Amino acid sequence: MSLPAVLLAATPSPSPSESGVATVPSLQDAQEGATNAASWVEQNWSTWLAIGLRVLLILVIAAVLRVAVRRAITKLIDRMNRTVQAVDGTALGGLLVNVERRRQRSQAIGSVLRSVASFLIMGTAALMILATFEINLAPLLASAGVAGVAIGFGARNLVTDFLSGVFMILEDQYGVGDTIDAGVASGEVIEVGLRVTKLRGDNGEIWYVRNGEVKRIGNLSQGWATAGVDVTLRASEDLDKVKATIGEVAERMSKEEPWNELLWGPIEVLGLDSVLLDSMVVRVSAKTMPGKALTVERELRWRVKRAFDAADIDIVGGPAVAADPEPAPDPTAAVAAPSVYSNTASPQAEAATPLAPPSVPK
């Protein structure tokens, strides 16, 4: 064989793909591909099945746990309400915590607890599912932490209001129907929220107070109130007679309705609050239902005044104000408006001015 023939025999012939001619896969190639796919599925199906079952199990456990925890919280709140209702059978308990206040407070506490429980359970389940798929949670948690810090810093006032509202409700600092002094505003509480508290002022206005702005709270509807009446008398009055008269008024008022329910303690004469040269002040005090001190004070003043009038005991008031004399007419007014004063000459002027003789026609 010659050299060109040998080189021609040694040179490989171009494949169909290199020559630009499309090749049709043969039956053998398809069989090999199906065999490889079947072997890959056979090797990994157990892993995917295990992952799917694990995810399904996590979701089922999370759902069951969430329902159980929410139901337990609801039963706990209902039991607390029944316990409070049993304790509040007395007049004192019923006045301190009314039905609307208990209902709203229990709803707020239950809502907060259920939300927190759901967030924790479902968040933990989501992290477990991601870990099941072998996803690295470290970058995700770091990003979530940075985002949480940024959101918390930007919405710090909102977070402060929310946390303050939660603690106000949990600690039962005030409730619907209470009269409070929140520093920035005062009035009757008409709604307690986790972020804002609504107050109705004395003139009917509604104040929206953010819970985070409240630094101090004076609750005028919890515990009891004090009704104080100062009676100013002449310094010459008999103190024993005054004390006995006030004692009769107090005893009679304590036995009559509705004052026997509004008074939570005896009406006491505390003694002389001040002594002057011509007067003295006797202090009378009583412990009353919260928010009813002003009503008791008005009734007590009414009864003490009538009793003192019957016992000839004089109550000293403020200095009498003399009536202003009728102002004298302005002498310049006649010059400014002579028509007004043309027919109102004084008698002295008429007497001093002689009458002119009648004119005689010539």
FENBELLIN-V723322 format. One line per field, one symbol per residue. phi: phi as a letter, one per 20 degrees, with the letter a starting at -180 (. if undefined). psi: psi as a letter, one per 20 degrees, with the letter a starting at -180 (. if undefined). burial: b if it has 24 or more other ideal C-beta (glycine too) atoms within 12 Angstrom, else e. A space follows every 10 residues. Layout:
phi: ???
psi: ???
burial: ???
This chain:
phi: .fffffffff ffffffffen efdegeffff ffffffffff fffdffffff ffffffffff ffffffffff ffffffffff fffffffeff ffffefceff ffffffffff ffffffffff ffffffffff ffelefefff ffffffffff ffffdfffff ffffffffff elfabfnfdc denfabqefd addfdcdecd ffenfddddf ffeeebcdee ddmbcddccd decffeffff ffffffffff ffffeeeeff efedaffdef peebcdfdbb ddeccbecfg ndffffffff fgffffffff eldeeedfff dfffffffff feffffcfff dfdcffffff ffeffffffd fe
psi: prghhghhhh pqqqrhhhij ppqpprhhgh hgghgggghg ghhihhghhg gghggghggg gggghggggg hhgghgghhh ghghhhhkhr hgghhhorgh ggggghgggh ggghgggggg ghgggghhgh hhjlpoighg hgghgghhgg ghhhlhgggg gghghghggh ilhrapiqor ojfhrqappi porihqppqo rhjiqppopp hiiohqpooj jqdrrppppp oprqiiqohg ggghghhggg gghiiqqjhh hhpjrqoqoh aphqpahjrq ppppqqprqp ijghghgghg gghhghhhhh jlpppparpp oqpprpqqqp hihhhhmhhh jhjlqqhhhh hhoqpqqqpp q.
burial: eeeeeeeeee eeeeeeeeee eeeeeeeeee eeeeeeeeee eeeeeeeeee eeeeeeebee ebeeebeebb eebeeebeeb beebeeeeee eeeebbbeee bbebbbbbbb ebbbeebeee bbeebeeebe eeeeeeeeee eeeeeeeeee eeeeeeeeee bbebbbebbe ebbbbbbbbb bbeebbbbbb bbbbbbbbbb eeeeeebebb bbebeebebb bbebbbbbbb bbbbeebeee ebbebbbebb eebbeeeebe ebbbeebbbe eeeeeeeebb bbbbbbebbb bbbeebbebb bebbbebbee bebebeeeee eeeeeeeeee eeeeeeeeee eeeeeeeeee eeeeeeeeee ee
